[in-house]
Amino acid sequence: IDITDFEGKSILEYREWIGMMDEMHQTIANMMKPVIASVHGYAVANGAGLVAACDLAVVSEDSKFGTTAINVGLFCMGPAVSLARHMGKKRALEMLLRGNIIDANTAERYGLVNKVVPKDKLEEETMKLARELASKSPVAFQMGKKSFYSMWDMNFGDSLEYMGEVFARLCCTEDAQEGVKAFLEKRKPEWKER
């Protein structure tokens, strides 16, 4: 919701809007390919939450991030979920409770973003990362990303057991067999996508 269009909504309208935001976060988490945020400018409130929800983030050095809802009597509830999971409790709460805007270097230090680059290099650096990731096994990405997010809600022992089982299944894929063979033969793998 744009802050200028905030007043006069019913609880049903707020719930509908929140549902759309939640759906975006779920879509990012459920995508079988990595999602890279490329940020130039401000990413505030849900914008900051979406950056946190993305798997990786490359940002220009002049980017700014914040969860400023607290300053107008609200709280960035939805963004809090992704921020806490990707930045850790203390850093996320600091952003959420203080309502300050942080710069790109602070966002990198907090773990919100992976890389800060000059603004004229943003697209180039983002595409460089995307090409690097695209060269990896699609099967390993799919299984790895899904299991990475699935283990968050498990206790430590269950996470280890779950990840071990997924790894065993991954080892039996054609991509894993091809990857190991290519490594031993000192050549680039030709992924089978199975």
N, C-alpha and C positions, 0 to 999 in steps of 0.2 A: 504494500500500500504506500503510495506517495503520501508523505506527511501532510501535504496541502489538501489531500482528499481523504483525510482520516475521520473527520467528525461525521456523526449521524448514521453510522453503519449499525446494522443489527448484529447480534451475536452469530447468526447464521451466515451473514456476509463475511464476518471475520473468520469464521471456521472454514468457509470456502476458500478464502485467500490463503489461509494457513495450510490447507490441504494441497494447494498448488505448489507452495514452497516445499512442503514435505515430499511431494512427488518428484520434484527436481532433484532433491538430495538422494532419494531412493534410486532414481534413474541413474545417477552418476555411480552410486555404489554397485548397482546391478549390471552395469555395462561390462561386457567381456573384454573390452580393450581399455587401456589406460586413458584417463581423461586428464589433459594438461590445461591448467588455467594459464592464460597469457594476459597479464594485467598492466594497463597503462591508465593512470588517473586514480580515482577514488573507488574503493570497494568498501562500502559502509553497510552495517546492519546485515541484511540478507546477502548483500554482495560479499561481505567478509565471510559469511557462513558458506557461501558457494565456493569461494576460494579454498576454504578449509575442507570442503567436501570432495574437491577434486583430488585425484591421486597425487599429482605433482603440480607445482606452480612456478612459473618464470615471470618475473615482474620487472618493470622499468624502475630505475632508481628514483624517479619522482612520484611513484605510486604511494598512496596513503590508505590506511586500513583503520576501521573502527567499528565499535558496537555502541553507538551513541544513544540508543533508546532510553537508557537510564536517565539521561539529561532532560527528557520530556515526560518523565513519570511512567515509562514503560520498561520492558526488559527484553532483550533479544533472545527469547526462548528457543526458537528454532535454530538459529545460528549457534546457540550454546552447545547443542548436541555435537555438531561437527567440530567446533572449536575445541571442546574438552577432549574429544577423542583424538584429535590430531596435534594439539599443542600441549596437552596436559592440563590438569585441574588448576594449578596455581596461576599459570599464565593466562588461561582462558578466563578465569574469574577476575583477574586483574583488569583485563580488557572490558569484560562485561560490567563490572561494578564501577569502574572509574569513568567509563564513557569517553575516554580520550581517543584522539586520532594518533596512530603511530606511523612512522615512516617505513620505507621498504627495508632498510637495514635492520631496524628493530623487529619487523615482521619475520625476517630471515632468522635473526637470533632467537626469536620466540618459537620457531619451528612452523610458522604459518605458511611460509614460502620456501622453496628450495634454492632459488637463485635470483640474485638481483643483477640486472645488466643495464648498460646505458640505453636510453629510450630509442636511439636510432639502431640498436642491435636487437631489440625485443623480438621482432618477428623472426629474424635470422636465428637467434638462439633457441627460440621455441621450436622452430622447424627442425633445427639440428637435433634437439632432444627427441622430437617425434620420429625423425628418421632412424635414430639410434634404437628407439624402442620398437619400431616397425621391423627392424632386422632380427628381432628375437622370435622365438617359437610362439606362435599364436596359442597353441595348446598350453604351454607353460604359463603364459600370461593369464589365460582364462582360468585355469585351475589354481594358479597362485593368487590371483586377485580375489577370486571367490572365497578361497579358504582363509586368506588374510583377514578379510572382513568378518567371516563367519566365526573365527576363533575369539574375537573380542569379547563375546558374551560368555565365554567358557572360563572355568577356573584353570589354573596353570597346568595341572596334570591332564585334564581333559583336552586342553589345547595341544599339548605335546602328543597325546595319543591320536587326536584328530589329524594333526599336521603330518604325523608319521604315516597314517593310513593314506592320506592324499598323496604324499610323496611316493609311497609304494606304487600306487596306481599310476602316477605320473611316469615313474621309471619304466612302466610297461607300454608306454605310448610309442608310436613310430617316430615322433619328433625327438623323444629322449634318446632312442636308439640311434637315430641319425645324428643327433648332436654330439654324442659321445664318439661315434665312429668318425665324424668329421674332425673332431678335436685330435683324435689319435692319428688321423691321416694328414693333419696340418692343412686343412682346407675349410672353406666356408660351408656351413650346413645348407642343405636344400630341404626346407621344412615341408613335411607332408600334410600338416594341419590335421593330424589324427594321432 
